[in-house]
Amino acid sequence: MKRILILIVLLLPAWTVSAQGDLQVGAVFDGKVVPQKAMKETFIRSSQLDPYNLEQYHSVSFTGDDQVLAEVSRRVLSDAGKATDQEIHMDSGKLVYAILTFESANHDNRFVCYQCVSKAGSYAITLVYMHGPAKLDDLKKFFRTKTK
């Protein structure tokens, strides 16, 4: 049993890489833009996601300077070019919010969400990757009703 648990822990990073492997933001999740020890990371893959019609939820949050902001923004905007739908907000030429949808014919849709908040000379950045049969409108409705 202990060996199986160790194997799962070792394979988990490889599995998450493959999920975001074709996206530019995958490098952020892999710790290639900001070291992983500097990020707060949440990874969920369980029945907890069933009400959202999702199979995976993976988020990272971190702070960064102008250079980090530029690199993460560049990656998000690059992926936006491949998205089937996108919602992007800029403020003073800086990317502050984005939702990217990558719809698939087999209903294994993927979503990338990005938010940046300026904080006294640095930026608090959150990046989320989700996948599953959910549609973006479904997620918006669900989260809108839960926050009221």
Backbone as CSV, one residue per row, in Angstrom:
resi,resn,N_x,N_y,N_z,CA_x,CA_y,CA_z,C_x,C_y,C_z
1,MET,0.838,-1.193,0.000,0.000,0.000,0.000,0.878,1.250,0.000
2,LYS,1.929,1.219,0.799,2.829,2.364,0.886,3.498,2.625,-0.465
3,ARG,3.856,1.553,-1.163,4.492,1.692,-2.479,3.538,2.322,-3.476
4,ILE,2.277,1.926,-3.429,1.282,2.483,-4.352,1.111,3.975,-4.104
5,LEU,1.042,4.369,-2.849,0.901,5.784,-2.512,2.111,6.583,-2.997
6,ILE,3.291,6.052,-2.807,4.509,6.734,-3.267,4.492,6.856,-4.792
7,LEU,4.075,5.816,-5.486,4.001,5.841,-6.935,3.013,6.907,-7.413
8,ILE,1.879,6.992,-6.771,0.876,8.003,-7.136,1.446,9.406,-6.939
9,VAL,2.108,9.636,-5.827,2.695,10.954,-5.544,3.753,11.298,-6.587
10,LEU,4.533,10.332,-7.006,5.565,10.575,-8.002,4.990,10.811,-9.390
11,LEU,3.897,10.150,-9.718,3.302,10.285,-11.044,2.392,11.495,-11.178
12,LEU,1.896,12.035,-10.085,0.979,13.168,-10.135,1.556,14.356,-10.898
13,PRO,2.790,14.804,-10.634,3.317,15.928,-11.410,3.391,15.631,-12.908
14,ALA,3.751,14.409,-13.282,3.812,14.058,-14.704,2.428,14.117,-15.331
15,TRP,1.397,13.684,-14.593,0.046,13.711,-15.110,-0.430,15.144,-15.306
16,THR,-0.129,16.034,-14.343,-0.586,17.410,-14.468,0.135,18.116,-15.605
17,VAL,1.384,17.773,-15.854,2.112,18.360,-16.974,1.427,17.997,-18.281
18,SER,1.013,16.751,-18.425,0.385,16.337,-19.673,-0.952,17.044,-19.883
19,ALA,-1.659,17.383,-18.828,-2.949,18.051,-18.952,-2.794,19.451,-19.531
20,GLN,-1.736,20.147,-19.166,-1.518,21.509,-19.639,-0.358,21.594,-20.625
21,GLY,0.152,20.450,-21.037,1.369,20.383,-21.832,1.345,21.179,-23.115
22,ASP,0.201,21.270,-23.774,0.148,21.990,-25.037,-0.174,23.468,-24.848
23,LEU,-0.280,23.916,-23.620,-0.566,25.317,-23.333,0.700,26.024,-22.832
24,GLN,0.849,27.278,-23.197,1.989,28.077,-22.733,1.978,28.252,-21.214
25,VAL,0.783,28.324,-20.626,0.691,28.507,-19.171,1.147,27.265,-18.415
26,GLY,1.300,26.141,-19.097,1.787,24.926,-18.456,3.123,25.145,-17.762
27,ALA,3.977,25.989,-18.335,5.283,26.280,-17.726,5.132,26.993,-16.387
28,VAL,4.080,27.777,-16.234,3.834,28.458,-14.950,3.488,27.418,-13.891
29,PHE,2.585,26.509,-14.220,2.196,25.456,-13.283,3.376,24.551,-12.933
30,ASP,4.300,24.384,-13.882,5.466,23.525,-13.673,6.574,24.205,-12.867
31,GLY,6.405,25.476,-12.509,7.424,26.178,-11.734,8.572,26.704,-12.568
32,LYS,8.380,26.862,-13.879,9.444,27.348,-14.753,9.466,28.869,-14.879
33,VAL,8.423,29.520,-14.382,8.371,30.981,-14.404,8.608,31.528,-13.005
34,VAL,7.951,30.938,-12.036,8.120,31.245,-10.613,8.413,29.909,-9.929
35,PRO,9.415,29.862,-9.050,9.709,28.583,-8.384,8.478,28.040,-7.650
36,GLN,8.283,26.727,-7.711,7.112,26.123,-7.081,7.051,26.406,-5.585
37,LYS,8.182,26.518,-4.926,8.181,26.790,-3.483,7.653,28.189,-3.177
38,ALA,7.609,29.072,-4.196,7.096,30.431,-4.002,5.613,30.545,-4.354
39,MET,5.007,29.420,-4.756,3.605,29.435,-5.168,2.745,28.702,-4.141
40,LYS,1.519,29.164,-4.008,0.505,28.420,-3.263,-0.259,27.638,-4.325
41,GLU,-0.306,26.313,-4.160,-0.883,25.464,-5.183,-2.039,24.644,-4.617
42,THR,-3.101,24.530,-5.408,-4.244,23.697,-5.051,-4.531,22.784,-6.227
43,PHE,-4.624,21.500,-5.949,-4.925,20.524,-6.991,-6.045,19.620,-6.488
44,ILE,-7.139,19.558,-7.253,-8.270,18.712,-6.864,-8.652,17.851,-8.062
45,ARG,-8.758,16.590,-7.807,-9.257,15.641,-8.807,-10.025,14.588,-8.027
46,SER,-11.306,14.854,-7.816,-12.111,13.920,-7.030,-13.589,14.209,-7.248
47,SER,-14.404,13.468,-6.526,-15.852,13.642,-6.630,-16.293,15.005,-6.094
48,GLN,-15.424,15.720,-5.394,-15.754,17.075,-4.927,-16.092,17.996,-6.095
49,LEU,-15.590,17.669,-7.270,-15.808,18.512,-8.443,-17.072,18.149,-9.227
50,ASP,-17.733,17.055,-8.864,-18.923,16.601,-9.590,-20.003,17.683,-9.715
51,PRO,-20.298,18.457,-8.658,-21.340,19.486,-8.806,-20.999,20.552,-9.854
52,TYR,-19.713,20.710,-10.131,-19.264,21.705,-11.112,-19.140,21.100,-12.508
53,ASN,-19.346,19.800,-12.622,-19.187,19.083,-13.885,-17.748,19.168,-14.386
54,LEU,-16.812,19.099,-13.440,-15.386,19.153,-13.745,-14.698,17.881,-13.276
55,GLU,-13.559,17.591,-13.898,-12.760,16.438,-13.509,-11.463,16.839,-12.825
56,GLN,-10.981,18.047,-13.106,-9.736,18.509,-12.517,-9.782,20.015,-12.274
57,TYR,-9.207,20.420,-11.148,-9.042,21.830,-10.795,-7.613,21.983,-10.302
58,HIS,-6.876,22.914,-10.891,-5.484,23.134,-10.504,-5.236,24.638,-10.498
59,SER,-4.845,25.176,-9.350,-4.581,26.611,-9.284,-3.228,26.882,-8.639
60,VAL,-2.630,27.992,-9.054,-1.407,28.482,-8.431,-1.585,29.975,-8.187
61,SER,-1.088,30.429,-7.040,-1.111,31.850,-6.687,0.292,32.238,-6.244
62,PHE,0.711,33.432,-6.624,2.053,33.891,-6.278,2.132,35.397,-6.477
63,THR,3.178,35.992,-5.971,3.433,37.410,-6.209,4.642,37.514,-7.130
64,GLY,4.677,38.602,-7.887,5.789,38.793,-8.814,5.974,40.254,-9.155
65,ASP,7.103,40.529,-9.789,7.418,41.883,-10.218,6.950,42.091,-11.663
66,ASP,7.364,43.219,-12.269,6.950,43.529,-13.641,7.382,42.441,-14.626
67,GLN,8.572,41.871,-14.405,9.088,40.844,-15.307,8.239,39.567,-15.237
68,VAL,7.878,39.157,-14.039,7.026,37.972,-13.873,5.655,38.234,-14.491
69,LEU,5.094,39.403,-14.224,3.797,39.759,-14.798,3.847,39.707,-16.322
70,ALA,4.898,40.263,-16.906,5.026,40.273,-18.363,5.099,38.850,-18.925
71,GLU,5.864,37.970,-18.276,6.019,36.597,-18.760,4.713,35.800,-18.639
72,VAL,4.046,35.909,-17.502,2.786,35.176,-17.320,1.734,35.724,-18.279
73,SER,1.649,37.041,-18.404,0.682,37.653,-19.323,0.939,37.226,-20.761
74,ARG,2.203,37.182,-21.156,2.562,36.760,-22.507,2.065,35.337,-22.770
75,ARG,2.233,34.465,-21.792,1.811,33.068,-21.942,0.284,32.951,-22.015
76,VAL,-0.417,33.693,-21.180,-1.886,33.657,-21.200,-2.398,34.177,-22.545
77,LEU,-1.858,35.298,-23.000,-2.310,35.872,-24.271,-1.948,34.977,-25.458
78,SER,-0.832,34.285,-25.378,-0.468,33.326,-26.428,-1.491,32.199,-26.500
79,ASP,-1.887,31.679,-25.340,-2.900,30.619,-25.300,-4.263,31.139,-25.752
80,ALA,-4.527,32.415,-25.538,-5.808,32.998,-25.954,-6.006,32.847,-27.461
81,GLY,-4.911,32.852,-28.207,-4.993,32.688,-29.652,-5.502,31.317,-30.065
82,LYS,-5.368,30.320,-29.190,-5.826,28.955,-29.483,-7.212,28.672,-28.884
83,ALA,-7.704,29.581,-28.058,-8.965,29.359,-27.342,-10.157,29.448,-28.290
84,THR,-11.188,28.662,-27.987,-12.422,28.727,-28.766,-13.301,29.886,-28.303
85,ASP,-13.065,30.352,-27.083,-13.774,31.508,-26.542,-12.860,32.165,-25.525
86,GLN,-12.979,33.461,-25.377,-12.120,34.166,-24.428,-12.785,35.433,-23.928
87,GLU,-12.459,35.765,-22.707,-12.880,37.026,-22.103,-11.618,37.609,-21.488
88,ILE,-11.183,38.764,-21.995,-9.913,39.351,-21.578,-10.140,40.807,-21.190
89,HIS,-9.560,41.208,-20.050,-9.650,42.595,-19.594,-8.243,43.124,-19.355
90,MET,-7.989,44.310,-19.933,-6.710,44.989,-19.773,-6.958,46.285,-19.010
91,ASP,-5.949,46.730,-18.258,-6.007,48.015,-17.554,-4.650,48.674,-17.704
92,SER,-4.640,49.829,-18.336,-3.396,50.566,-18.584,-2.369,49.690,-19.304
93,GLY,-2.837,48.887,-20.250,-1.953,48.042,-21.041,-1.518,46.751,-20.372
94,LYS,-2.015,46.482,-19.157,-1.648,45.259,-18.441,-2.841,44.325,-18.374
95,LEU,-2.565,43.042,-18.579,-3.594,42.031,-18.467,-3.970,41.871,-16.999
96,VAL,-5.250,42.052,-16.686,-5.687,41.934,-15.292,-6.646,40.765,-15.072
97,TYR,-7.271,40.291,-16.157,-8.280,39.241,-15.999,-8.459,38.525,-17.333
98,ALA,-8.552,37.210,-17.285,-8.819,36.460,-18.510,-9.498,35.143,-18.169
99,ILE,-10.440,34.749,-19.013,-11.019,33.411,-18.979,-10.898,32.876,-20.403
100,LEU,-10.203,31.771,-20.538,-10.021,31.138,-21.839,-10.746,29.797,-21.828
101,THR,-11.456,29.515,-22.897,-12.176,28.251,-23.028,-11.612,27.497,-24.228
102,PHE,-11.336,26.227,-24.020,-10.865,25.349,-25.087,-11.869,24.206,-25.172
103,GLU,-12.870,24.356,-26.044,-13.922,23.342,-26.150,-13.449,22.196,-27.023
104,SER,-13.913,21.014,-26.674,-13.544,19.805,-27.395,-14.805,19.078,-27.834
105,ALA,-14.742,18.413,-28.962,-15.897,17.664,-29.467,-16.272,16.513,-28.541
106,ASN,-15.302,15.997,-27.783,-15.586,14.871,-26.884,-16.000,15.341,-25.484
107,HIS,-16.354,16.620,-25.350,-16.841,17.211,-24.095,-15.787,17.228,-22.983
108,ASP,-14.534,17.155,-23.336,-13.467,17.302,-22.347,-12.942,18.734,-22.483
109,ASN,-13.778,19.687,-22.086,-13.448,21.093,-22.225,-12.401,21.505,-21.200
110,ARG,-11.602,22.493,-21.578,-10.568,22.997,-20.684,-10.759,24.505,-20.519
111,PHE,-10.377,24.992,-19.340,-10.528,26.405,-19.022,-9.255,26.894,-18.350
112,VAL,-8.824,28.091,-18.721,-7.722,28.757,-18.045,-8.259,30.096,-17.570
113,CYS,-8.108,30.360,-16.277,-8.549,31.626,-15.694,-7.333,32.322,-15.098
114,TYR,-7.287,33.620,-15.263,-6.142,34.415,-14.817,-6.661,35.681,-14.151
115,GLN,-6.021,36.051,-13.046,-6.348,37.314,-12.389,-5.074,37.905,-11.826
116,CYS,-4.939,39.220,-11.955,-3.785,39.935,-11.437,-4.262,41.167,-10.672
117,VAL,-3.744,41.322,-9.456,-4.078,42.480,-8.629,-2.777,43.169,-8.244
118,SER,-2.709,44.472,-8.483,-1.514,45.245,-8.141,-1.454,45.447,-6.632
119,LYS,-0.265,45.186,-6.055,-0.078,45.318,-4.608,1.257,45.983,-4.307
120,ALA,1.265,47.272,-4.060,2.441,48.027,-3.611,3.746,47.612,-4.296
121,GLY,3.830,47.827,-5.594,5.061,47.542,-6.317,5.210,46.113,-6.803
122,SER,4.268,45.253,-6.471,4.301,43.882,-6.986,2.891,43.505,-7.426
123,TYR,2.745,42.274,-7.862,1.457,41.816,-8.373,1.100,40.474,-7.742
124,ALA,-0.144,40.343,-7.317,-0.667,39.068,-6.833,-1.359,38.418,-8.024
125,ILE,-0.830,37.278,-8.446,-1.309,36.604,-9.650,-1.907,35.252,-9.273
126,THR,-3.065,34.969,-9.841,-3.699,33.664,-9.671,-3.976,33.103,-11.053
127,LEU,-3.605,31.838,-11.241,-3.815,31.146,-12.499,-4.506,29.825,-12.190
128,VAL,-5.606,29.535,-12.897,-6.391,28.326,-12.655,-6.557,27.564,-13.964
129,TYR,-6.392,26.250,-13.878,-6.652,25.353,-15.001,-7.728,24.368,-14.559
130,MET,-8.767,24.196,-15.380,-9.836,23.245,-15.077,-10.157,22.471,-16.350
131,HIS,-10.579,21.227,-16.177,-11.096,20.517,-17.338,-12.203,19.566,-16.938
132,GLY,-13.073,19.320,-17.918,-14.231,18.454,-17.715,-15.313,18.821,-18.709
133,PRO,-16.446,18.167,-18.632,-17.523,18.414,-19.593,-18.300,19.719,-19.372
134,ALA,-17.989,20.476,-18.370,-18.702,21.731,-18.097,-18.564,22.706,-19.265
135,LYS,-19.527,23.579,-19.378,-19.478,24.697,-20.328,-19.205,25.960,-19.515
136,LEU,-18.625,26.952,-20.132,-18.291,28.182,-19.420,-19.530,28.832,-18.815
137,ASP,-20.632,28.864,-19.544,-21.859,29.464,-19.005,-22.333,28.727,-17.752
138,ASP,-22.168,27.399,-17.738,-22.545,26.624,-16.554,-21.703,27.034,-15.348
139,LEU,-20.407,27.176,-15.559,-19.520,27.564,-14.458,-19.844,28.974,-13.962
140,LYS,-20.102,29.889,-14.882,-20.436,31.259,-14.490,-21.724,31.288,-13.672
141,LYS,-22.732,30.547,-14.119,-23.999,30.505,-13.378,-23.809,29.913,-11.986
142,PHE,-23.072,28.830,-11.914,-22.887,28.162,-10.629,-22.141,29.063,-9.644
143,PHE,-21.037,29.659,-10.088,-20.256,30.494,-9.186,-20.984,31.788,-8.853
144,ARG,-21.792,32.309,-9.771,-22.562,33.516,-9.494,-23.587,33.233,-8.402
145,THR,-24.260,32.081,-8.447,-25.289,31.781,-7.454,-24.661,31.451,-6.107
146,LYS,-23.465,30.906,-6.071,-22.823,30.551,-4.810,-22.261,31.763,-4.081
147,THR,-21.962,32.853,-4.789,-21.358,34.003,-4.142,-22.396,35.001,-3.634
148,LYS,-23.641,34.850,-3.989,-24.671,35.796,-3.544,-25.183,35.437,-2.171
